[in-house]
Amino acid sequence: MSLSRRDFLGLASLGLVGLSLAQVSKAQTYDADLHLLNRISYGARPEELERLKAIGHEAYLDEQLQLDSLDDSEAERRLSLHPLLEMDRKTIYSLRNPQDRAYRASIEGFLIRAVYSKKQLLERTLEFWTDHFNIPLAFDNNVELVLFHRSLRKHALGKFRDLLMATAKSHAMLVYLDNAFSNKDHPNENYARELLELHSLGVDGGYTEQDVKEIARAFTGWTIHDRSKDGFYFRADDHDTGEKTVLGHTLSADRGIEDGLQVLSILANHPSTARFICTKLCQKFVADRPPEPLIEQLVTVWQANQGEIAAVLKALFLADDFQTAAGQKLRRPLDFFVAARRATGTELLDWWQLQESLEQLGQPPYAWEPPNGYPDVAGAWVSTGGLLARWNLAGKLTHDAYSEPSEGKALSVNLHERTPEAATVGEWVGQVSEQVFGANLGEEVLSPFIDFASDGAGPNEPASLALRGRKLASLYSLMLSSPLFQWR
């Protein structure tokens, strides 16, 4: 069920393209529980909505942030197909074709966790950090990316200083931003510049060009070594031991690795870092243009908790400004892909078709080349081509998987299992909406889908087996393509 550009332009003439790109009004869809689930997960599920309503927002957030009580056995079972993700560095490199295997494991591992993990807020936060500390997959660094992402996962909800330290010592980061080749005679400024501009203070964080040069000197000698356990090595002979001044702090002469460690502490504790990271977290989870009072509130929480990410996130999701931001975030293409799979249960059984689907959407995992990570604002993703790709994916995951025998080896779905028998079309469409949106949105909101499913006969039309068999896949596809699903 693939739409061509010509088909798409025909739909545009009917005004359907504009409708799908339009934001959904808060009054039409707002439910505080659904709003929270849609922001902290890759798509609200009915069973999670039931759990949230039973224990309340604060207790639910505590479960997501503390992790210990969550049963993640389904994700772990699927991840067992990629044991490389848990191997140590030496073991991975002993495998045949380790880079190719690490490439596939990285992508499938991300998708397995995003689709099936109960630790949804951890996965969403980890996606934030992989953008913030972006390193793209490449033919010669995929093994190091596996180890890098494992390190990010370990610290994703902890202290920002620990996260910053882990990235500074990462083999993948040291090579990507050239610090592995920096020495006292030729300090390389690439890592120092991105450390300030992208990783900590932000471009307007109050640093100078001299600070960049001094930080580059502080990190001379931070390099890599294949025989070290994690790939990091400090080569003292390459380190500039002279006195340095960074952001008004004096780094004494005749020191070694302590220079870089002190710089990381200075940056982690800097007020500009608190503001920069809190602003980006708000942009990720609240709105493209987050409210200034919320940013200020989170900066206060950050400083009171020494940069503990879990405390900042909890404050964010319980804030009044978060509650008023429903419908203001467009799902990025990768988020849409994951949410659609969570809604339908569709399995992509063919590796090449999985890759092709991600390429067509325009956001394969870990494929953004510049160090600033995939953009997280709607303006970067709203286009007719992008919407066409989403519509075609919705059709592939539903209509093609359900109706096309030729797709049987590549796609697998059983939509009937997700929608019990119903007496009327109105009841049946409500059941489907629970799977797609996480809850039955009611006849008023669902009226266009009821009209489609009943061929205009209305919500009381009998939901016969023949009608459900004829309409089921297309109904799912239409819901996935709607603005109700595109915006969260």
C-alpha positions in Angstrom: 0.0 0.0 0.0 2.6 2.5 -1.1 1.7 6.0 -2.1 3.5 7.7 -4.9 4.4 11.4 -4.9 1.7 11.8 -7.5 -0.9 10.2 -5.2 0.4 12.4 -2.4 -0.1 15.5 -4.4 -3.6 14.4 -5.2 -4.3 14.1 -1.5 -2.7 17.5 -1.0 -5.3 19.0 -3.4 -8.0 17.7 -1.0 -6.3 19.4 2.0 -5.3 16.2 3.7 -1.6 17.0 3.8 -2.2 20.2 5.7 -4.5 18.3 8.1 -1.9 15.7 8.9 0.8 18.4 9.6 -1.6 20.5 11.7 -1.1 20.4 15.4 -3.9 18.9 17.5 -5.6 21.2 19.9 -5.2 20.5 23.6 -8.9 20.8 24.1 -9.6 18.0 21.7 -7.3 15.4 23.1 -5.9 16.5 26.5 -5.7 13.8 29.2 -3.0 14.4 31.9 -2.2 10.7 32.1 -1.9 10.2 28.4 0.1 13.4 28.1 2.7 12.1 30.6 2.9 8.6 29.0 3.3 10.1 25.5 6.3 12.2 26.6 8.2 9.7 28.8 7.7 6.8 26.4 7.7 6.0 22.7 3.9 5.6 22.8 1.3 5.1 25.4 0.1 1.5 26.0 -3.2 0.7 27.6 -1.6 -1.4 30.3 0.7 1.4 31.3 -2.1 3.9 31.3 -3.9 1.5 33.8 -0.8 1.3 36.0 -0.4 5.1 35.9 -4.0 5.8 36.9 -3.7 3.2 39.8 -0.6 4.7 41.4 -0.4 8.3 40.3 2.1 10.4 38.4 4.8 10.8 41.1 4.9 7.1 42.0 4.9 6.1 38.4 7.8 8.5 37.7 9.7 7.0 40.7 9.3 3.5 39.1 10.7 4.8 35.8 13.6 6.7 37.4 14.6 4.1 40.0 14.1 1.1 37.6 14.6 -1.7 40.1 10.9 -2.8 40.3 10.4 -2.9 36.5 10.2 -6.3 34.8 12.1 -6.0 31.6 12.2 -9.7 30.7 10.6 -9.3 27.2 13.2 -6.8 26.1 16.0 -8.9 27.7 14.8 -12.0 25.9 15.0 -10.3 22.6 18.3 -8.6 23.4 19.8 -12.1 24.1 20.0 -12.5 20.3 22.7 -9.8 20.4 25.1 -11.0 23.1 27.7 -8.6 21.7 25.9 -5.7 23.4 27.0 -7.1 26.8 30.5 -8.3 25.9 33.7 -6.6 27.1 35.8 -4.8 24.6 38.4 -7.5 24.2 35.8 -10.2 23.5 34.0 -8.1 20.9 37.2 -7.5 19.0 37.9 -11.3 19.0 34.8 -12.0 17.0 34.7 -12.3 13.2 33.6 -9.1 11.5 33.2 -7.2 14.8 32.5 -3.8 13.2 29.7 -5.2 11.0 28.2 -7.2 13.9 28.4 -4.1 16.2 26.6 -2.0 13.6 23.6 -4.3 13.4 23.6 -4.9 17.1 23.6 -1.2 17.8 20.6 -0.5 15.6 18.5 -3.6 16.5 19.4 -3.2 20.2 18.1 0.4 20.2 14.9 -0.7 18.5 14.3 -3.7 20.8 14.7 -1.5 23.9 12.6 1.3 22.5 9.7 -0.9 21.4 9.7 -3.5 24.2 11.4 -2.2 27.3 9.4 -1.3 30.3 12.1 1.3 31.2 10.7 3.7 28.7 11.9 6.9 30.3 15.4 5.6 30.5 15.3 4.8 26.7 13.9 8.2 25.9 16.6 9.9 28.1 19.3 7.8 26.5 18.2 9.0 23.1 18.5 12.5 24.3 22.1 11.9 25.5 23.1 10.1 22.3 22.1 13.2 20.4 23.7 15.5 22.9 27.0 13.6 22.8 26.5 12.6 19.2 28.9 10.2 17.5 27.8 8.6 14.2 28.2 5.0 13.4 31.0 4.4 10.9 32.8 1.5 9.3 35.7 1.5 11.8 34.1 2.7 15.1 31.0 0.6 15.6 32.5 -1.5 18.3 33.5 1.6 20.2 30.0 3.0 19.8 28.6 0.0 21.5 30.8 0.6 24.5 30.1 4.4 24.3 26.3 3.8 24.4 26.7 1.3 27.2 28.6 4.0 29.2 25.8 6.6 28.5 23.2 4.1 29.6 25.0 3.6 32.9 25.0 7.4 33.7 21.9 8.5 31.8 19.9 9.2 35.0 22.8 10.0 37.3 25.1 12.9 37.9 25.9 15.0 34.9 29.6 15.2 36.0 29.9 11.4 35.8 28.3 11.4 32.3 30.7 14.2 31.1 33.6 12.3 32.5 32.6 9.0 30.8 32.3 10.8 27.4 35.6 12.5 27.8 37.4 9.2 28.3 35.5 7.4 25.6 37.6 5.9 22.8 34.9 6.8 20.3 34.8 10.4 21.4 38.6 10.8 21.6 38.9 9.6 18.0 35.7 11.4 16.6 36.8 14.8 17.9 40.5 14.2 17.3 41.7 14.5 20.9 43.4 11.1 20.6 45.9 12.8 18.3 46.5 15.9 20.5 49.8 16.5 22.2 51.7 19.3 23.9 53.5 20.4 20.7 50.3 20.4 18.6 47.2 20.8 20.8 44.0 19.9 18.9 41.1 22.2 19.7 38.2 20.2 18.2 37.2 18.4 21.4 37.8 21.5 23.6 35.5 23.5 21.3 32.7 20.9 21.2 33.0 20.2 24.9 32.2 23.9 25.6 29.7 24.6 22.8 27.8 21.3 22.6 28.5 19.2 25.7 28.4 21.7 28.6 28.1 25.6 28.6 26.5 26.1 25.2 27.5 28.5 22.5 26.3 31.5 24.6 27.7 30.1 27.9 30.3 32.8 28.5 33.6 31.2 27.4 36.2 32.8 25.2 38.5 31.7 22.4 41.3 31.6 25.0 39.3 29.2 27.1 39.1 26.9 24.1 42.9 27.0 23.7 43.6 26.5 27.4 41.2 23.5 27.6 42.8 22.0 24.6 46.1 22.2 26.5 44.5 20.6 29.5 43.5 17.5 27.5 46.8 16.9 25.8 47.8 13.3 26.5 44.2 12.0 26.7 44.4 9.4 24.0 43.6 5.7 23.2 45.4 2.4 23.6 44.1 -0.9 22.2 45.4 -2.8 25.2 43.7 -0.8 27.9 40.4 -2.2 29.3 38.2 0.6 28.0 40.4 1.9 25.2 41.4 5.1 27.2 45.0 5.9 28.0 46.7 9.0 29.5 50.1 9.5 27.9 52.0 11.7 30.3 54.8 12.5 27.9 52.4 14.2 25.6 50.8 16.4 28.2 51.4 20.1 28.5 52.3 20.6 32.1 52.4 24.4 32.1 50.0 26.6 34.1 46.6 27.2 32.5 43.6 29.4 33.2 40.1 28.1 32.4 37.0 30.3 32.9 38.8 32.2 35.6 40.2 29.1 37.4 43.9 28.5 37.6 45.3 25.0 36.8 48.6 24.7 38.5 51.8 23.7 36.6 53.5 20.3 36.8 50.3 18.2 36.8 49.1 15.5 34.5 45.6 14.0 34.0 44.4 16.2 36.9 44.2 19.2 34.5 41.5 17.5 32.4 39.6 16.2 35.4 39.5 19.7 36.9 38.2 21.2 33.7 35.4 18.6 33.6 34.4 19.5 37.2 34.5 23.2 36.4 32.2 22.7 33.4 29.9 20.3 35.2 29.3 22.8 38.0 29.1 25.9 35.9 25.7 27.8 35.9 25.7 28.0 32.1 25.8 24.2 31.9 22.8 23.9 34.2 20.8 26.3 32.0 22.0 24.8 28.7 21.1 21.2 29.6 17.8 22.1 31.3 16.8 24.1 28.3 17.6 21.2 26.0 15.7 18.8 28.2 12.7 21.1 28.1 12.9 21.2 24.3 13.1 17.4 24.2 10.2 16.7 26.6 8.0 19.8 26.7 8.0 22.2 23.7 10.2 23.4 20.9 10.2 26.8 22.6 10.1 25.9 26.3 8.7 28.4 28.8 11.4 30.4 30.6 9.9 29.9 34.1 10.2 26.1 33.7 13.8 26.4 32.7 14.6 28.5 35.7 12.7 26.0 38.0 14.8 23.2 36.6 18.1 25.1 37.0 17.3 25.5 40.7 16.6 21.7 41.0 19.8 21.0 39.1 21.9 23.1 41.4 20.2 21.8 44.6 20.9 18.2 43.5 24.4 18.7 42.0 23.3 18.0 38.5 21.4 14.8 39.1 19.4 14.1 36.0 16.7 12.0 37.6 15.8 14.8 40.0 15.6 17.3 37.1 13.4 15.0 35.0 11.0 14.3 37.9 10.6 18.0 38.5 10.1 18.6 34.8 7.3 16.1 34.5 5.5 17.2 37.6 5.7 20.9 36.7 2.6 22.9 35.8 4.2 24.2 32.6 4.6 20.6 31.5 0.9 19.9 31.9 0.0 22.8 29.6 2.2 21.6 26.8 0.1 18.7 25.4 0.2 18.4 21.6 3.2 20.7 21.1 5.9 18.1 20.2 6.0 16.5 16.7 7.2 12.9 16.8 10.5 12.7 15.0 10.7 10.1 12.2 12.4 7.5 14.4 10.0 8.1 17.3 7.1 7.7 14.8 8.6 4.4 13.6 9.0 3.0 17.2 5.5 4.3 18.3 3.9 2.7 15.2 5.5 -0.6 16.0 4.4 -0.4 19.6 0.8 0.3 18.5 0.6 -2.5 15.9 3.0 -5.1 17.2 4.4 -5.4 13.6 7.7 -7.3 13.4 10.2 -6.5 10.6 11.8 -9.9 10.0 14.1 -8.8 7.2 17.2 -6.8 8.1 17.4 -5.1 4.7 13.8 -4.0 4.8 14.3 -2.6 8.3 17.2 -0.6 7.1 15.3 0.6 4.0 12.3 1.7 6.2 14.6 3.7 8.4 16.4 5.3 5.5 13.1 6.3 3.8 12.0 8.0 7.0 15.2 10.0 7.1 16.3 9.2 10.6 18.3 6.0 10.9 19.7 5.5 14.5 23.1 7.0 15.1 23.5 8.3 11.5 23.7 12.1 12.0 27.1 13.1 10.9 27.7 16.5 12.7 28.5 16.5 16.4 25.3 18.3 17.4 22.9 15.3 17.0 19.6 15.0 15.3 17.5 18.2 15.6 14.5 18.0 18.0 12.2 20.7 16.7 9.3 20.3 14.4 10.7 22.7 11.8 13.5 20.3 11.0 11.1 17.4 10.1 7.9 18.9 8.7 7.9 18.5 4.9 5.6 16.9 2.3 8.3 14.3 1.5 8.7 13.4 5.2 4.9 13.1 5.6 4.7 10.9 2.5 7.3 8.6 4.1 5.3 8.4 7.3 2.1 7.5 5.5 3.9 4.8 3.4 5.4 3.3 6.6 2.0 3.3 8.3 0.7 1.4 5.3 3.6 -1.0 5.3 3.3 -1.9 9.0 -0.5 -2.4 8.7 -2.0 -3.0 5.3 1.1 -4.7 3.7 1.9 -6.8 6.7 -1.8 -7.8 7.1 -2.9 -8.2 3.5 0.1 -8.9 1.2 1.2 -12.6 1.1 4.4 -11.4 -0.7 5.4 -9.6 2.5 5.1 -12.6 4.7 8.8 -13.3 5.0 9.6 -9.7 5.8 6.7 -8.5 7.9 4.6 -10.2 10.6 1.5 -8.7 12.3 -1.7 -10.0 13.9 -3.9 -7.0 14.3 -7.0 -9.1 15.2 -5.3 -10.2 18.5 -5.2 -6.6 19.6 -8.9 -5.9 18.9 -11.5 -8.2 20.5 -14.9 -8.6 18.9 -17.3 -5.7 19.2 -21.0 -5.3 18.6 -20.8 -1.9 16.8 -18.4 0.1 14.7 -18.2 2.8 17.4 -17.2 0.2 20.0 -14.7 -1.4 17.6 -13.0 1.8 16.5 -12.7 2.7 20.2 -10.9 -0.6 20.8 -8.5 0.1 17.9 -7.8 3.6 19.2 -6.8 2.1 22.6 -4.0 0.3 20.8 -2.9 3.2 18.7 -3.3 6.2 21.1 -3.2 4.3 24.4 -6.9 5.1 25.3 -10.3 5.2 23.7 -10.5 8.9 22.7 -14.3 8.9 22.5 -16.8 9.1 19.6 -16.4 12.9 19.1 -12.7 12.7 18.5 -12.9 9.4 16.6 -15.8 10.4 14.3 -13.7 10.6 11.1 -12.4 7.0 11.8 -15.9 5.8 12.6 -17.2 7.4 9.4 -14.5 5.5 7.4 -15.0 2.2 9.2 -18.8 2.3 8.8 -18.8 3.7 5.3 -20.8 6.6 6.6 -23.4 4.6 8.5 -22.3 5.8 11.9 -21.2 4.3 15.3 -24.2 2.0 15.7 -23.5 0.1 12.5 -22.9 -3.6 13.3 -19.2 -4.5 13.4 -19.5 -7.7 11.4 -16.6 -10.0 10.8 -16.5 -9.1 7.1 -16.5 -5.4 7.9 -13.7 -5.8 10.4 -11.6 -7.9 8.1 -12.0 -5.4 5.3 -11.4 -2.3 7.3 -9.0 -3.3 10.1 -5.6 -2.7 8.5 -6.6 0.5 6.8 -8.2 1.8 10.0 -4.9 1.3 11.8 -3.0 3.0 9.0 -5.3 6.0 9.0 -4.9 6.4 12.8 -1.1 6.2 12.6 -1.1 8.8 9.7 -3.4 11.2 11.6 -2.3 14.4 13.4 -3.5 12.8 16.6 -0.6 10.3 16.3 2.0 12.6 14.7 1.8 15.1 17.5 2.1 14.2 21.2 
